[in-house]
Amino acid sequence: MKIRSRILSAGLACVMAVALLSGCSASGGGKKFHMDVFYYNYADAYISTVRDAMNSRLDALNIDYTNYDGKADQATQMNDINTALTKGTNLLVVNIVDNASPDTANQIVASASAKNVPVVFFNREPSSADVFASAGASNAGSVAFVGTNYVQAGYLEGQMIANYLLKPENQNGGSSKFDANGDGKIDYAMFRGQMDNNEAIARTLYSVLTANIILKNAGASFSLEPSALNVTNNDTSTSTPPNGWTYDFNGVTMDINDAISQNGFNPLGFYSVDKDSSWSGANANAMLQTMYSTDGNCFTDGKIELIIANNDDMALGCVQFLNTQNLNNGSGGYIPVFGVDATATARTKISDGSMTGSIEQSNVAMAQMVLTVAMNAAAKDSLCDIGTVPMTVDGVNNNMLRIPYGIVTGQ
């Protein structure tokens, strides 16, 4: 746990609001405002950048706050939340550990509501929109979410992959130069990150569906196919999309099961998953090394022709192993590697060509918007009064704020 102790004044609240491009006012003179921030795991590479961005702004603005490390354990995080509520707090800012079940988020909201404390979830979206009305009608505006439309990351990753494969310089007479065995299939290794996380599910599913739809519509003679070396192959027990999901991107809309049927296989059944559910680069490196130990020619015989990772840390772990095999280093062969987050390290690797591309979810924008909502809480304004900030607003009470993703490539 890391602690920072400062005082929030009315003047500082307004200065912060201006800095964050969101008008607000605060009252109460020098009354102390304290917020508690709960991160799901300090070890997560992307979350660490959000934490750094949040800390720097909170410190610069002399705001009183306490950070907690959930260590990827919901029981630990829940204990910390109860501790904060018992000590007294004005706001809970929660990067929830378990976002697969609405029960956890409902429990957090109910505990906070009993103390009249607002809750701002961020980055990891609770699985049910009902959470944001669960505090009751009188407190409906006391719960918000700041994050992204997580399915968009999968769509954009698929678009990025297809656009890269369709570049003229990446084709030979209509076939793909990455199709090592000439079978018309680009065999991909998928690094999922976590089993029961909606972001991981969406990226695993929509990246492949979207890439293949774009390739087909472009008349390409090749498509993505899961590598036989994926640790999990054709696992029907984990391949059912969540209820209510559809396919809807770039003017193509269809039932998700129809999209899967047209694809010829269900991407959710083919993947390698981090054994610790930590989205870890070290574990992705180890998994890729295991695949290589199974087939020492996998990077040249068509068994692994492309790598999709659901975050940059795993993508970077794969790049690290590829480098040991004289790949992706500028002097040997090349396996395209795609990730999500566009972290500083990933951007460097994209710039030097060892990694192919990533989907940006801005840590700075995430931190800024969380703090904007926090200032609204301090000023007793509507949590989601954000002015003219470019983002999507939806949810039961228009209290889900979604920051747009972007594509980052070296070309």
Secondary structure by P-SEA (a helix, b strand, c coil): cbbbbbbbcaaaaaaaaaaacccccccccccbbbbbbbbcccccaaaaaaaaaaaaaaaaacccbbbbbccccaaaaaaaaaaaaaaccccccccccccccaaaaaaaaaaaaaacbbbbbcccccccccccccccccccccccccccaaaaaaaaaaaaaaaaaacccccccccccccccccccbbbbbbccccccaaaaaaacaaaaaaaaaaaaacccbbbbbbccccccccccccccccccccccccccccaaaaaaaacccccccccccccccccaaaaaaaaaaaaaacccccccccccbbbbccaaaaaaaaaaaaaaccccccbbbbbbbbccccaaaaaaaaacccccbbbccaaaaaaaaaaaaaaaaaccccccccccccccccccccbbbbbbbbbccc
